[in-house]
Amino acid sequence: MAMTELPGHHVPIRLWADPATVEPQALQQLYNVTTLPQVAGVAVMPDVHVGIGATVGSVIAMRGAVCPAAVGVDIGCGMSAVRTALTASDLPDDLSRLRSRIEAAIPVGRGAHASAVDPTRFRGFSATGWAAFWARFDSLAPQVKARRERALGQMGTLGSGNHFIEFCLDEEDRVWLMLHSGSRNIGKELAEHHIGVARSLAHNQGLVDHDLAVFLQHTPQMEAYRADLFWAQEYARLNRAVMMALFQQVVRKEFAKARAGNGAAAFDEVISCHHNYVAEEEYDGEPLLVTRKGAIRAGHGEYGIIPGSMGTRSYIVRGLGNAAAFNSASHGAGRAMSRGRAKKVFTTRDLEQQTAGVECRKDSGVLDEIPGAYKPIEQVMAAQTDLVEVVAQLRQAVCVKG
């Protein structure tokens, strides 16, 4: 699908989706963003849907400003994936044991580790900068100072909602490990604090939507936000790295006797990408602050991950470097309906049918994550062939959710 350009206030809206399929409320949110005087461009991904302030699936480039609600409350949320030396022939017929071992190693939902993880005990994990990272905690917003022990305990944990850990197979029947998570509660608390600060600033009064409140460059509020934002983004990256190390430990133990390739302990390089974050980038010689909310960076040759849902395909992709989209692509399939509506429309029987063949939860607690609540991932991928090329298609064997 070719990019569609819609009229905006200060800048046009570049849309990689059929406008007729986008919710009217989401289109209004996109237009509202273009009323901000600092906006330099808006690119919209094919998984776009209504969010708070800014839509999920939007890329917003700004001059000397950033909108914290356009990042989202799960700062640094993203994906990690790695191909293993295992193949489908190495897997047991019953995958329930593997799922149980993953859930035992990695706390899910609101769970936390009984004691803070020690990164030096993970094979192949670089602990360089770990102490310096935690030393920066004391400089975060005072509102989260009492959360240090909780943040330590939640490092290396999954969370709930649309976060997951998966054991997948590609088209060559090679096994992949994949997971999706963010900055846990500490990122949420930092985001909510700064969104509140932004709303109170004089220059943000009179906006068409108070959730679009921005911080301006060279102000104390912007500097405080940037410091906390980049710490939370790093927390999210490290959180996924620790989970992946724990996941790999489970796989090494469970498949110690496998003889696939160089052995079960062999892993390729991990692919990792944020999809709720801010980056400092340059376009046409101009430095911009680029916010991706439900979008990944897809610079030329850069690898990314675009998941489907509990019972659909996911994709490993390589970016094509489309500057019109600010070098971006979708972060997933995108929701087709709200969580509340999904719980009303579908039953656990529907969930069982739509996740047939996948070892996963099939109870009412994850009904809002049913594949039918998401857009068809094949359509989302077809709409962004000028943004990414597919490297591998993955299908789930095991899916862990909180």
N, C-alpha and C positions, 0 to 999 in steps of 0.2 A: 504494500500500500504506500502511495506517495504521501509526503507530508502535506497537510492542509494548513493554510494560514488563515486565522480568524482575526478580525479587527479587535484591537485593544485600545486602551486610553493613551498611554505613552509609547507603548511598543506593541507589535502584533503578537498573537499567540500561535506558536508553531505546534501543530497537533499531529501525532502519529496514531491517530484513531479516527474512525468515522464519527464526525460530530453528532450524527443522529443517534449513536449508541451511548453517548455520554450523558449522564444525569444532568438535568437543567441546573440543579444546585451546584454541581461540580463546575459547569460552564460559568456560572455566576462567580464562583470562587476564583476561577482563573482570570476573569475580567477584573475582579477586585484587586488582584495582585498588580495588574498593569496600571492601576491608578497611583501606585506608590511612586513618588518622584525620583527615587534612587534606582528604580528597576532598569536594567540594561537589556533584559531579554527573558522570555519565558518559553521553555520547551516542555511538551507534555507527552508522556509515554503512553503506550497502548493499554496499560493496566490501570489507567487513571480512574479514581473514584473519590467521592467526597471525603474530606478530612476535616480537621479543626483549623480554621483559618485558610491554610493552603491545602490543595488537594493532595492526596497520596498519588504518586506517579508524576510529580512535577519537578522541573529543574528551573530554579530561579537565580539569575545572575544579577548582582547589584553592584553599584558603584559606591564604595565607602560606607556600606551599611550591610546589616544582616537582620533577618527576621527570625527570632528564635522559634516561633510557632511553625515556621516553614521547614524546620529541621524535624520537628516532632518531639514527643516526650521521651522516646527510647533512643537517646543520642547514641550514634555509632552502631545501631542495629545493622546486622549484615550476615554474610554467609561464609562458610569455609568448606572446602571439599578436597579430597585427595584420592587418587587411584592407587589401589593396592596390587600386589602380585597374585592375589587370590582370584579364582574363577568360580562360576556357578557350580562346577563339578565338585568343589571343595565344601559346599554347604550341606548341612544335614537336612533331612526332610522336615524336621520339626525345629523351627527357628525361635520358639518361645524361650528356650534357655538363653539364647544370645540376647534377646530383648531384656530378659530379667537381669542379666549381668550388666548390661549398659545402664539400666535404671538403678542398679545397686552402686555403680561407680560414679554416676553423675546425678546429683540431686535435681529434681524437676519441680515444676510448680513454684511454690514459695519456699521450697527447701533450701538448705545451706549445708556446707560441710561442717562437721563437728569441730574441726580446727582448720585454720588457714592452710591452704595448700603450700607445699614446698616445691617450687619449680625446679630445684636442683635434682630432684629424684626422678624427673621425667627424661627418658632417653631421647636425645636429639633436641631437647628444648633449650633454647638460649635464655639464660636468666640475666643476661647483661642488661643493666638499667632497671632491674626489678626494684631494688632498694631506693633508687632515685625517684622512680615513679611514685612509690608509696610515701616518700618524704614530701612530695608535692601536695599530699592530702591536706596538710595543715594550712595550706594557703587557699583552699577552696572556700566558697561562701560559708559564713558562720552558721547558717541554717542547717548545714549537714555535718558539722563537727562531731556530733554525738553518734554519727552513723559509721564510724571507722570500722568497728568490729563486725558490724553487719556486712559492710562492703567487702571486708576480708573474707568472711564466711561464704559470701555469694560469688566470689571469684571462682570460675569454673563450674557454674550451674546454669541450667537451661532456662528456667522461667516457664511461662504458660502461654495461652493464646495461640498465635500462629507459629510459635517457636517449635523446633523439632530437631531430632537426631535421626538420621536415616542410614541404613545399610542398603546400597543400591547396586544394580547391575547395568552395564552399558550394552550397546548393540553387539559387542564382541564377547559378552558375558563376563567381562572383567568387573571385579567388585570395587565399588567406590564407597568411601565414608563421607557423609555430608551432614552439616548442621547449620542451624539458624538461630541466632540469639543476639542480645545487645548488651547494654550497660546496666541491666537489672534495675533495682529500685534506686540506687544512688544516682544514676543518670536521669531517671524520672524526676527525682526531687530537685536536682539542679536545674533541669529544664523548667519545671513549674515555678521555681523561684525567679528565674530570670524573665520568664514570660510575664510574671506579675510586675516585675520592675519596669519592663518595657512599656507595659500598658499605662503606667503612672506618669511617664515622661511627658512634658508639655508639648513637644513636637508631634506626639502621637494622638493628641486629642483631635477629634473631628474626622478620624479615619472612617471609611465605609464599613470596616470590620475591625474591632479592637484587637482581634487575634492577629492582625497583620502589623502590630506594633514593631518598630525596628529600633536597633541600636545604631548610633552614628559613629563613624571612625573618629579616633582621637578624643574620645570621651571616657571618663572613668568607668561608666556603665558598660561600654563596649569592651574595654580592656578586661574588666572583671568577667564578662561573659566569655570572651575568647579563651581566657585561661581555664575556666571551668569546662567549657565546651571541648577543648582539645584534650584535657585530662579525661573526660568522660569517653571521648572517642577512643582514646588509648585503652581505657578500662575495657571497653567492648571488644577491642581487638585482642587484648590479652585474655579476656574471658573465653573467647572462642578458641584461642591457641591452647589454653589449659584444658578445655573440654576435648579438643582434638587429641591432645596427648593422652588423656584418660581413655578416650575411645580406642586409640591405638594400643594401649596397654591391654584392654579387654580383648581385642582382636588377636594380639600376639599370644595371649594365654589360651584363648578358645581354639585357635588354629595352629597351635605349636607343632602338630604332627603333619600339617598340610605340606605338600610338595609342589606348590604352584610357582612356576618361574624360579625366582631366587629364594623362595620360602615365604611364609606368611608374614614375616617381620619386615618385608620390603615394601616401602611406600614411595611414591613419587613426591615431587615437591607440592606442598599444600598451596591451593589457590584460596585467596581470602579477599573479600571486598565488603566495604560498608555500603549501605543503601539509605541511611538517614544521617546526613552529615554535611559539613561545610568544608570547602577546599578553596585555597587561594590559587587561582588560575589566570592565564592571560589569553585574550582573544583579540585578534587584530591589533596587537601591540598594547592593549589596554588591560591593566590588572583589575580583576573582578573577584568578588566573593561569590562563589557558586554553591548554592544550597541544593542538595538532592534529597528529596523526601519520597522514599519509595522509588528510587532510581539508582542504578549503578554507574560508575564511570566506565566508559567504553572507548578509551583512547586507542589509536591504531596499534594493533597487536597485543593489547592488554587483555588478560583473561578475566572472565567474570562468571557468575553463577545466577541462573534464572530458574527458580523452582516453580513447580506447578502446585499441587495440593496433595493430600494424603493418598490419593489413588490415581494420580495422573503423572505424566512424564515431567522430568526436570531437565535443564539444559546447561551444559558447560559451553561457554561462548568465547569468541575472540572479537574484540572491538574493531570497528572499521574507522574510527576517528572522524565521525561526522560533526563538524564544527557547528552546523546549524542546530544540532541538538546538544551543543556544549559537551560533545564527546560523552554522551550518555545513552542508556538503554533502560528497559523496564527492570523492576526488581522481582517480578513474579507474575502470576496470573492476574492478581487483583481481584478484590471481592466484587461479586455480582449482586450481593444482598447483605444486609446488616446481620450481625450475630443474632440479634433478637428475632429477626424475621426467619433466619435459617432454623432456629429452634422451633418455630411455629409451623414451618412448611414441611420439614423433614422428620422422620422417625429413626429410631435406632436400627430398624429393619432396613431402611434406605442406606444408612451408614454401612451396615454389613455388606450390602450388595455393591455399593460404590467402592469399597475397599477390599473386595474379594481378592484373595491371593496375597494380601499384605499382612504380615504379623504386626498388629497394632491394637490400640484400644478401640473398642467398638461400642462404647457406652454413651449415655446421655451427656456425660461431662465434656465430651469433645464433639458433640453434635454440631456446634456452630462452625467447626472446621471441616465439615463434610465437603467433598469435592464439588457437589452441586451448588455450593454457596459461592464458588469462584467462577471467574470467566474461563472459557475454554483456552487452555494454554497454547494450543496449536494456532488459534486465531491471533493471540497476542504475539506469538513468534512470527507469524506471517506478516504482521503489520510493521515489523522492524528489520526487514532484510537489508536495509541501507544503514543500519546502526551496528549490527553484529552478524557474525557468521557462526554457525553451530559447529562445535568441535566434537561433542558427544551428547547423546540422549541417554538419560538414566531412568530406570524404573525401580520402584521401591521393592525391597524384600522385607525390610523391617522399618517401622516408623515408631519412634518414641515421642510422646507428647506429655506435657505436664497436666 
